[in-house]
Amino acid sequence: MLERGRLGPGAELRSFRAGRGELHRQLSAKLAALGRNLAARNRQQAARARHDMRAWQVERRKRTRHLIELGGLVVKARVVDLTGDDRAIILGALLWMADKLKSNQGEQARALWAAKGKEAFAVERATDAPTLSQETPQDRA
């Protein structure tokens, strides 16, 4: 059996008395390693969250891209410039378009607008220029 050194609250086995500094150093090293391990785990979880491709996230990204593309069409048609970025005017014009498409002239409007859009895309592809000419409504008058 190991002998005891002091008696009382500070009593310890003799085998530990000489190595108190070493035990403290080892404990400190273990705690530091644990902290590094936790930090590495948190970094790994954050990286996984950034690149997580769950179905709902994929769908949300698709929808976001689609909405951005539609907004790009509004900018290409210079609607934003022509309306002074007035959202009420833009929404009103889109609602008017929707009503027109629902009316008895819907098919005629759809055919006309599709032809104009295809022509604008063809011009853009051929010239790498903006979709519409730079003329403003005042220039046409």
C-alpha positions in Angstrom: 0.0 0.0 0.0 1.2 3.5 -0.8 2.2 5.7 2.1 0.4 8.9 2.8 2.2 12.2 3.1 0.3 14.8 5.0 -2.9 14.2 6.8 -6.0 16.5 6.4 -7.6 18.3 3.6 -4.4 18.6 1.5 -3.5 15.0 2.0 -2.3 13.2 -1.1 -0.6 10.0 -2.1 3.2 10.3 -2.2 3.3 9.2 -5.8 1.3 12.3 -6.9 3.2 14.8 -4.7 6.2 15.1 -6.9 4.3 15.1 -10.2 1.7 17.8 -9.4 3.1 20.2 -12.0 3.2 17.4 -14.6 -0.5 16.5 -13.9 -1.5 20.2 -14.2 0.4 20.4 -17.5 -1.2 17.3 -18.9 -4.7 18.4 -17.8 -4.1 21.8 -19.4 -3.0 20.1 -22.6 -6.1 17.9 -22.6 -8.4 20.9 -22.1 -6.6 22.8 -25.0 -6.9 19.8 -27.3 -10.6 19.6 -26.4 -11.1 23.3 -27.2 -9.4 22.7 -30.6 -11.5 19.7 -31.3 -14.7 21.7 -30.5 -13.6 24.5 -32.8 -12.8 22.1 -35.6 -16.2 20.4 -35.2 -18.0 23.8 -35.3 -16.0 24.7 -38.5 -17.0 21.4 -40.1 -20.7 21.9 -39.2 -20.7 25.4 -40.6 -19.1 24.2 -43.8 -21.6 21.5 -44.2 -24.5 23.9 -43.5 -23.1 26.2 -46.3 -23.0 23.4 -48.8 -26.1 21.5 -47.7 -28.2 20.6 -50.7 -31.4 19.6 -49.2 -34.3 19.4 -51.6 -36.1 22.5 -50.2 -32.8 24.5 -50.5 -32.3 23.4 -54.1 -35.9 24.4 -54.9 -35.5 27.7 -53.2 -32.3 28.4 -55.1 -34.0 27.5 -58.4 -36.9 29.8 -57.6 -34.6 32.6 -56.6 -32.6 32.2 -59.9 -35.9 32.2 -61.9 -37.1 35.4 -60.1 -33.7 37.1 -60.8 -33.9 36.2 -64.5 -37.4 37.6 -64.7 -36.2 40.8 -63.0 -33.4 40.9 -65.6 -36.0 40.9 -68.4 -37.7 43.9 -66.8 -34.3 45.7 -66.8 -33.5 44.6 -70.3 -36.8 46.0 -71.6 -35.7 49.3 -69.9 -39.0 49.3 -67.9 -37.1 50.3 -64.8 -35.5 53.3 -66.6 -38.7 54.4 -68.4 -40.8 54.3 -65.2 -38.1 55.9 -63.0 -38.1 52.7 -60.9 -41.7 53.4 -59.8 -42.8 50.0 -58.5 -46.5 51.0 -58.7 -46.2 51.8 -62.4 -44.3 48.6 -63.1 -46.9 46.5 -61.2 -49.7 48.3 -62.9 -48.2 47.6 -66.3 -47.8 43.9 -65.4 -51.4 43.7 -64.2 -52.6 45.4 -67.5 -50.6 42.7 -69.4 -52.2 40.0 -67.4 -55.6 41.4 -68.0 -54.8 41.7 -71.7 -53.7 38.0 -71.8 -57.0 36.9 -70.1 -59.1 38.9 -72.5 -60.5 37.9 -75.9 -57.4 39.6 -77.5 -55.1 37.4 -75.4 -53.9 35.1 -78.2 -53.2 38.0 -80.5 -51.2 39.8 -77.7 -49.3 36.7 -76.8 -48.3 36.1 -80.5 -47.3 39.8 -80.9 -45.3 39.9 -77.7 -43.6 36.6 -78.4 -42.5 37.8 -81.8 -41.1 41.0 -80.4 -39.3 39.2 -77.6 -37.8 36.6 -80.0 -36.7 39.4 -82.3 -35.1 41.3 -79.4 -33.2 38.1 -78.2 -32.0 37.5 -81.8 -30.7 41.1 -82.1 -29.0 40.8 -78.8 -27.3 37.5 -79.7 -26.2 38.9 -83.1 -24.7 42.2 -81.8 -23.9 41.6 -78.1 -25.8 44.8 -77.7 -28.6 45.7 -75.2 -31.9 44.1 -76.1 -33.7 47.3 -77.1 -32.5 50.3 -78.9 -31.4 53.3 -76.8 -34.3 55.4 -78.1 -36.7 56.8 -75.6 -40.4 57.4 -75.9 -39.7 61.1 -76.5 -37.5 60.2 -79.5 -40.4 58.4 -81.1 -42.8 61.3 -80.8 
